[in-house]
Amino acid sequence: MPEFGSWATHWWKPVLFIVVAGHLTNVCVTLFLHRAQTHRGVKFHWLAEVPMRVWLWLTTAIKTKEWVACHRKHHAFADREGDPHSPLLEGLRNIMLKGALYYRQAVRQPGVLEKYGKGTPNDWLERHLLDKRSAFGILVMLGIDIWLFGFFVGPLVWGIQMIWIPFWAAGVINGVGHALGYRNYEVKDESRNISPIAIWLGGEELHNNHHADPHSAKFAHRGFELDIGWIYIRALSLLGLAKIKYAHGVSGYDRDRGEDPTAKAAA
């Protein structure tokens, strides 16, 4: 067990921690919240799912039902009136800087959680800890960071962790992903692919591909595109910890598309 503040003895240790922890947070968002919960393209064994849920509790205070509801509503009204976070409606600068505020506004609207948040976990862990005491998780993370990095560096590391998802997900993906980049598909919205930062964002930057086929657990559609989230899913599948329901262009996983809740919500 590390001694108090021992991980701050060299500058690269907190930097490496932030990068690894941030990537892990991105991966939990894309695998659990996005591909599994929102679109049902993959289902995880509880041995894989619970650690992702707990890590998100520690690093984001995100409530699963709220995140899923907001994202399903985004697909139902992508880049038109009703979209919770479109740069075409609100401006790229506003989405980049205030994307988390638009998210909060959306989930507080009457009926949004009931209509778009169906099917999310409602077990003991969710009811009594992850949802009811969502803010407690980030306080636990603050304590961990202070223990690892001391009273000066620890809160700084924690602060970066707290703005990580608001910047990369609510800002970059929802903003830049609908304003800049290339398109493989002429879908009705303005979604774009913003490669080559797939490793950094877990594959989420292949946004146009995702909007063209939301139910797919695999976001990469062309040979040069890398979806590291899909690589993690395949690894978990080989270990028996993930069941892939549908994956774009992948033999054996492209026959039964199942039901995508976002399509039903948009109807």
Secondary structure, 3 states (H helix, E strand, C coil): CCCCCHHHCCCHHHHHHHHHHHHHHHHHHHHHHHHHHHCCCEEECHHHHHHHHHHHHHHCCCCHHHHHHHHHHHHHCCCCCCCCCCHHHHCHHHHHHHHHHHHHHHHCCCCHHHHHCCCCCCCHHHHHHHCCCHHHHHHHHHHHHHHHHHHHHHHHHHHHHHHHHHHHHHHHHHHHHHCCCECCCCCCCCCCECCCCHHHHCCCCEHHHHHHCCCCCCCCCCCCCCCHHHHHHHHHHHCCCEEECCCCCCCCCCCCCCCCHHHHHHC
